[in-house]
Amino acid sequence: MGILSSMYTGYTGIQGQGEALSVFGDNIANSATVGFKTARPEFKDAVAKSLNGMGSSIATGRGTKLGNIRTVFSQGTLTQTESPTDLSITGNGFFVVDGVEGRAFTRDGSFHFDKEGKLVNGGGEKVVGFQADEEGNMTSKLGSLSIDRSVLDAKGTSKVDLFANLDSRVDTEMKFDPKNPDKTSHFATGVTVYDTNGAPHAVTVYFNKVDEHNWEYRAMAKGEDIEGGKKGEMVQQASGKLSFSDEGRLKEQSSDSSFSFNKGSKAGQKVEFNFGKDIKTGGDGLQLTQYGSTSEAYKTIQNGYASGSIGSLKFEDDGRLVAVYTNGESVAVGQVALAKFESPEELMKTGGNKFKETRNSGQPTIGTPLTGGRGQVTSKTLEASTTDIANEFINLMTAQRNFQANSKVISTGDELLGEIINLKRS
């Protein structure tokens, strides 16, 4: 009987709209949840049978059913915070976390360091990232992001880069005297060199012109800093030769060094004085030049430092976790990993702002931010919920009206059944 089937049809509508109310209510309830993505109910019509058999376009409808609850992965607004371990993703990707329930994925980047120095989320699950070697270079090894080096060991200087110009106009009559280097050199510049214990030492590099295209340099340290040296005297620890082209560019260079600082540092410390890639090795020879202008040092860079402890932490836009030490050095200790799915809408919600992979979502492709279509990671920000309160209220009112309309179908069917029953009485 069509009247009875219409009542069941109305019931499916009531049941479906009840599910819709639950979805919209959940969206509203999570309007302040970090990284939350709104859901959308998707309904399908139900057909009982075709009136004229297989292949007929005439079919009897039997209401509706909930086909899917789809998570809408739109970009949430970024909100500023004060914590450097708060992270957000702009674009595609999920943070990867490991816990007692296995691996999960999340857009919630409200992280912190636990007592073991590991980066974790609010549930204590460890954030997965790429590990760095002792030099701060990223490797392909995945593991928990942690701060294992609270103290940065001292590093002796092994290389000094000098950027300068040597005046081509000076004469070649001046002869260098190691006992009076300041007055017997054409040009001098200073640089700080660290011994193997991390102690800084002032070193002066003296330059002397030999002929029209050739110079010599000598690196000298104070005698009181050198093993066997005398206070008040300068002791040569490195030397080399420099050759220039007719255009004033560095054509060729040579260097020899052996620093023997005192007070427990390693003897014979090799320090390379580098003046850039010269023409002989395929360079442009412009880091050190011989132009007809005043001799001048533009910049000196050396790679040594004293020991230091962690002063602060920061995340770069590419997800690298950088430790800033009290000696002024910054060393990358790891890099946040991001997982990318071919079909993120098919991920399964597991609560706690987390998702699990499913057969339909595909397996995650894990890599670094800003690569392979993955998004950018920003520190001191969190991704807000994508819930639009005004839109959800409209959805609620629409679902409410649909619920009422379907209940009206049932009440109308009941009235018609009552009329049929009254036929016998009349």
Long-range contacts (C-beta under 8 A, 24 or more apart in sequence): 3-413, 3-416, 3-417, 3-420, 4-413, 4-417, 5-48, 5-60, 5-62, 6-409, 6-412, 6-413, 7-409, 7-410, 7-413, 7-414, 8-62, 8-63, 9-61, 9-62, 9-63, 9-409, 10-63, 10-406, 10-407, 10-408, 10-409, 10-410, 10-413, 11-63, 11-406, 11-410, 12-46, 12-62, 12-63, 12-64, 12-65, 12-406, 13-63, 13-64, 13-402, 13-403, 13-405, 13-406, 13-409, 14-403, 14-406, 14-407, 14-410, 16-41, 16-43, 16-63, 16-64, 16-65, 16-66, 17-399, 17-400, 17-402, 17-403, 17-406, 18-403, 19-66, 19-69, 20-395, 20-399, 20-402, 21-396, 21-399, 21-400, 21-403, 23-69, 24-392, 24-395, 24-396, 24-399, 25-396, 27-387, 27-392, 28-387, 28-389, 28-392, 28-393, 28-396, 30-385, 30-387, 31-385, 31-387, 31-389, 31-392, 32-385, 33-108, 33-353, 33-385, 34-108, 34-109, 34-110, 34-353, 34-382, 34-383, 34-384, 34-385, 35-76, 35-106, 35-107, 35-108, 35-109, 35-353, 35-382, 35-383, 35-385, 36-76, 36-353, 36-385, 36-386, 36-387, 37-71, 37-72, 37-73, 37-74, 37-76, 37-107, 37-385, 37-386, 38-71, 38-72, 38-74, 38-385, 38-386, 38-387, 38-388, 38-392, 39-69, 39-70, 39-71, 39-72, 40-69, 40-70, 40-71, 40-72, 41-66, 41-68, 41-69, 42-66, 42-67, 42-68, 42-69, 42-70, 43-67, 70-345, 71-344, 71-345, 71-347, 71-349, 72-345, 72-386, 73-344, 73-345, 74-386, 75-383, 75-386, 76-107, 76-383, 76-384, 76-385, 76-386, 77-383, 77-384, 78-378, 78-381, 78-382, 78-383, 78-384, 79-381, 79-382, 79-383, 79-384, 80-380, 80-381, 81-380, 81-381, 81-382, 82-380, 83-112, 83-380, 84-312, 84-313, 84-314, 84-315, 84-379, 84-380, 85-111, 85-112, 85-113, 85-119, 85-313, 85-315, 85-379, 86-110, 86-111, 86-379, 86-380, 86-381, 86-382, 87-111, 87-315, 87-319, 87-336, 87-377, 87-378, 87-379, 87-381, 87-382, 88-377, 88-378, 88-381, 88-382, 88-383, 89-338, 89-369, 89-375, 89-376, 89-377, 89-383, 90-375, 90-376, 90-378, 91-373, 91-374, 91-375, 91-376, 92-340, 92-344, 92-373, 92-374, 92-375, 93-338, 93-339, 93-340, 93-369, 93-374, 93-375, 94-338, 94-339, 94-340, 94-341, 94-344, 94-355, 94-364, 95-127, 95-128, 95-336, 95-337, 95-338, 95-339, 96-127, 96-128, 96-337, 96-338, 96-339, 96-364, 96-366, 97-121, 97-125, 97-126, 97-127, 97-128, 97-354, 98-125, 98-126, 98-128, 98-144, 99-123, 99-124, 99-125, 99-126, 101-350, 102-356, 103-128, 104-350, 104-354, 104-355, 104-356, 105-339, 105-341, 105-347, 105-354, 105-355, 105-356, 105-357, 105-364, 106-353, 106-354, 106-355, 107-353, 107-383, 108-353, 108-354, 108-382, 108-383, 109-377, 109-382, 109-383, 110-382, 113-146, 113-147, 116-146, 117-146, 117-147, 117-148, 117-150, 118-144, 118-145, 118-146, 119-144, 119-145, 119-146, 119-321, 122-352, 123-352, 127-336, 128-337, 128-366, 129-319, 129-321, 129-334, 129-335, 129-336, 129-337, 130-334, 130-335, 130-337, 130-368, 131-334, 132-331, 132-332, 132-333, 132-334, 132-335, 136-331, 136-332, 136-333, 137-332, 138-320, 138-332, 138-335, 138-368, 142-337, 142-366, 145-321, 145-333, 145-334, 145-336, 146-333, 146-334, 147-310, 147-313, 147-323, 147-333, 148-333, 149-310, 149-323, 149-331, 149-333, 150-309, 150-310, 151-307, 151-308, 151-309, 151-310, 152-305, 152-307, 152-308, 152-309, 152-310, 152-323, 152-325, 152-327, 152-329, 152-331, 153-198, 153-307, 154-194, 154-196, 154-197, 154-198, 154-305, 154-306, 154-307, 155-194, 155-198, 155-303, 155-304, 155-305, 156-194, 156-195, 156-196, 156-197, 156-198, 156-265, 156-266, 156-269, 156-304, 157-193, 157-194, 157-195, 157-269, 157-271, 157-302, 157-303, 157-304, 158-270, 158-271, 158-272, 158-303, 158-304, 159-271, 159-272, 159-274, 159-302, 159-303, 160-191, 160-193, 160-271, 160-272, 160-273, 160-274, 160-300, 160-301, 160-302, 161-274, 161-275, 161-276, 161-287, 161-299, 161-300, 161-301, 161-302, 162-189, 162-191, 162-205, 162-273, 162-274, 162-275, 162-287, 162-288, 162-297, 162-299, 162-300, 163-276, 163-287, 163-288, 163-297, 163-298, 163-299, 163-300, 164-189, 164-275, 164-288, 164-289, 164-295, 164-296, 164-297, 164-298, 165-288, 165-289, 165-290, 165-291, 165-293, 165-294, 165-295, 165-296, 165-298, 166-207, 166-209, 166-215, 166-242, 166-288, 166-289, 166-290, 166-295, 167-290, 167-291, 167-292, 167-293, 167-294, 167-295, 168-212, 168-244, 168-248, 168-290, 168-291, 168-292, 169-292, 170-209, 170-295, 171-209, 172-209, 172-210, 172-211, 172-212, 174-208, 174-209, 175-208, 176-206, 176-208, 176-216, 176-218, 178-218, 178-220, 178-234, 178-236, 179-233, 181-206, 181-218, 181-220, 181-234, 184-208, 186-295, 187-295, 189-297, 189-300, 190-300, 191-300, 191-302, 192-302, 193-221, 193-259, 193-271, 193-302, 193-304, 194-302, 194-304, 194-305, 194-306, 195-259, 195-261, 195-263, 195-265, 195-266, 195-269, 196-261, 196-265, 196-266, 196-269, 197-263, 197-264, 197-265, 198-304, 198-305, 198-306, 198-307, 199-261, 199-263, 199-265, 199-306, 200-306, 201-225, 201-261, 203-237, 204-234, 205-273, 207-295, 213-243, 213-244, 213-245, 213-246, 213-251, 213-290, 214-241, 214-242, 214-243, 214-244, 215-241, 215-242, 215-244, 215-290, 216-240, 216-241, 216-242, 217-241, 217-242, 217-273, 219-257, 219-271, 219-273, 221-259, 221-261, 225-261, 225-262, 226-259, 226-260, 226-261, 226-262, 227-260, 227-261, 227-262, 227-267, 228-260, 229-262, 237-271, 238-271, 238-273, 240-273, 242-275, 242-288, 244-285, 244-289, 244-290, 245-279, 245-285, 248-289, 248-290, 248-291, 248-292, 249-279, 249-284, 249-285, 249-286, 249-289, 249-290, 250-275, 250-276, 250-278, 250-279, 250-283, 250-285, 250-286, 250-287, 250-288, 250-289, 250-290, 251-278, 251-279, 251-280, 251-285, 252-278, 252-279, 252-280, 253-278, 253-288, 305-329, 314-379, 315-377, 315-378, 315-379, 316-379, 317-369, 317-370, 317-376, 317-377, 317-378, 318-368, 318-369, 318-370, 318-376, 318-377, 319-368, 319-369, 319-370, 319-377, 335-368, 335-369, 336-368, 336-369, 336-377, 337-366, 337-367, 337-368, 338-366, 338-367, 338-368, 338-369, 338-374, 338-375, 338-377, 339-364, 339-365, 339-366, 340-364, 340-365, 340-366, 340-367, 340-372, 340-373, 340-374, 341-365
